[in-house]
């Protein structure tokens, strides 16, 4: 389903920015979806994205995500998205779809980014991702940027 595939594309570029007076229904949907999820739900969404990415052939040898784990998270996310679209953000979902057939793709790219930000706020994650800096050749980089 295109909706589900979109969530995986966490690096997708958000819709172009517009002035506050012309906020599109698609942007409003992204805000509604994000605001309707609590921290635990955003973390679980990020976990689901990780579980899905762990199935990539390059990463799979390093992952211990079981089929049962993956199925459990797929069920969770299916129920979460159903609730968001049919209950929490029903009106704006309809309006956004009338405005733009790619509304869910754009809105869920925002949701995916917020979910990943939720994980990045934990200091152990940012510390781990910053370790590469000790291997940078700053002299070469500075020379290249002059």
C-alpha positions as CSV (number, residue, x, y, z in Angstrom):
1,X,0.0,0.0,0.0
2,X,1.4,3.4,-1.0
3,X,0.5,4.9,2.4
4,X,2.5,2.4,4.3
5,X,5.5,2.6,1.9
6,X,5.5,6.4,2.4
7,X,6.2,6.1,6.1
8,X,9.3,4.1,5.4
9,X,10.7,7.0,3.3
10,X,11.7,8.9,6.4
11,X,14.1,11.0,4.4
12,X,11.5,12.2,1.9
13,X,11.4,16.0,1.5
14,X,8.5,17.7,3.1
15,X,6.1,19.8,1.0
16,X,7.4,23.2,0.0
17,X,6.9,25.8,2.8
18,X,4.1,28.3,2.4
19,X,3.1,31.3,4.3
20,X,1.1,30.8,7.5
21,X,-2.0,32.2,5.8
22,X,-1.9,29.5,3.1
23,X,-1.3,26.4,5.1
24,X,-2.5,23.5,2.9
25,X,-4.8,20.7,4.1
26,X,-1.9,18.3,3.5
27,X,0.3,20.3,5.9
28,X,-2.6,20.5,8.4
29,X,-2.9,16.7,8.1
30,X,0.8,16.2,8.9
31,X,0.3,18.4,12.0
32,X,-2.8,16.6,13.0
33,X,-1.2,13.1,12.6
34,X,1.9,14.2,14.5
35,X,-0.1,15.9,17.3
36,X,-2.4,12.9,17.6
37,X,0.4,10.6,18.5
38,X,2.0,10.4,22.0
39,X,5.7,9.9,22.6
40,X,5.3,6.1,23.0
41,X,3.4,5.9,19.7
42,X,6.1,7.9,17.9
43,X,8.8,5.7,19.4
44,X,6.9,2.6,18.3
45,X,6.6,4.0,14.8
46,X,10.3,4.6,14.7
47,X,10.8,1.0,15.9
48,X,8.6,-0.2,13.1
49,X,10.7,1.8,10.6
50,X,13.8,0.2,12.0
51,X,12.3,-3.3,11.9
52,X,11.4,-2.8,8.3
53,X,14.9,-1.4,7.4
54,X,16.5,-4.3,9.2
55,X,15.1,-6.6,6.5
56,X,17.4,-5.1,3.9
57,X,20.0,-7.6,2.7
58,X,22.9,-5.5,3.8
59,X,21.6,-4.9,7.3
60,X,19.8,-8.2,8.0
61,X,23.0,-10.1,9.1
62,X,23.4,-7.6,12.0
63,X,19.7,-7.7,13.1
64,X,17.9,-10.1,15.4
65,X,14.4,-8.8,14.6
66,X,12.3,-12.0,14.3
67,X,9.3,-12.5,12.0
68,X,7.1,-12.4,15.1
69,X,8.5,-9.0,16.1
70,X,8.0,-7.7,12.7
71,X,4.4,-9.0,12.5
72,X,3.6,-7.5,15.9
73,X,4.9,-4.1,14.8
74,X,3.0,-4.3,11.5
75,X,-0.2,-5.0,13.4
76,X,0.5,-2.1,15.8
77,X,1.2,0.4,13.0
78,X,-1.8,-0.8,11.0
79,X,-4.1,-0.1,13.9
80,X,-2.3,3.2,14.7
81,X,-2.7,4.5,11.1
82,X,-6.3,3.3,11.0
83,X,-7.1,5.3,14.2
84,X,-5.3,8.4,13.0
85,X,-7.1,8.5,9.6
86,X,-10.5,7.3,10.7
87,X,-10.8,8.9,14.1
88,X,-8.3,11.5,15.2
89,X,-7.8,13.2,11.8
90,X,-10.8,12.1,9.8
91,X,-12.0,15.5,8.7
92,X,-8.7,16.9,7.6
93,X,-7.8,13.5,6.0
94,X,-10.8,13.9,3.7
95,X,-10.0,17.5,3.0
96,X,-6.4,16.8,2.2
97,X,-7.3,14.0,-0.2
98,X,-9.6,16.3,-2.0
99,X,-6.9,18.9,-2.3
100,X,-4.0,16.5,-3.3
101,X,-3.9,12.8,-4.1
102,X,-0.4,12.7,-2.7
103,X,-1.6,14.2,0.6
104,X,-0.9,11.1,2.7
105,X,2.6,10.7,1.2
106,X,3.5,14.2,2.2
107,X,1.8,14.1,5.6
108,X,3.4,10.8,6.6
109,X,6.8,12.0,5.6
110,X,6.4,14.6,8.4
111,X,5.2,11.9,10.8
112,X,8.3,9.7,10.0
113,X,10.6,12.6,10.6
114,X,9.0,13.3,13.9
115,X,9.2,9.6,14.9
116,X,12.9,9.6,14.1
117,X,13.4,12.8,16.1
118,X,11.9,11.1,19.0
119,X,14.7,8.5,18.9
120,X,17.4,11.1,18.3
121,X,16.6,12.9,21.6
122,X,18.1,10.0,23.6
123,X,21.7,11.0,24.3
124,X,23.1,7.5,23.7
125,X,21.9,7.6,20.1
126,X,23.4,11.0,19.3
127,X,26.6,10.0,21.1
128,X,26.8,6.8,19.1
129,X,26.2,8.6,15.8
130,X,28.9,11.2,16.7
131,X,31.7,8.7,17.2
132,X,32.7,8.9,13.5
133,X,34.0,12.4,14.1
134,X,37.2,11.0,15.7
135,X,38.0,9.4,12.4
136,X,37.6,12.6,10.3
137,X,40.7,14.0,8.7
138,X,40.0,17.6,9.5
139,X,43.1,18.9,7.8
140,X,42.0,17.4,4.5
141,X,38.4,18.7,5.0
142,X,39.6,22.2,5.8
143,X,41.9,22.2,2.8
144,X,39.1,21.0,0.5
145,X,36.8,23.8,1.8
146,X,39.3,26.6,1.2
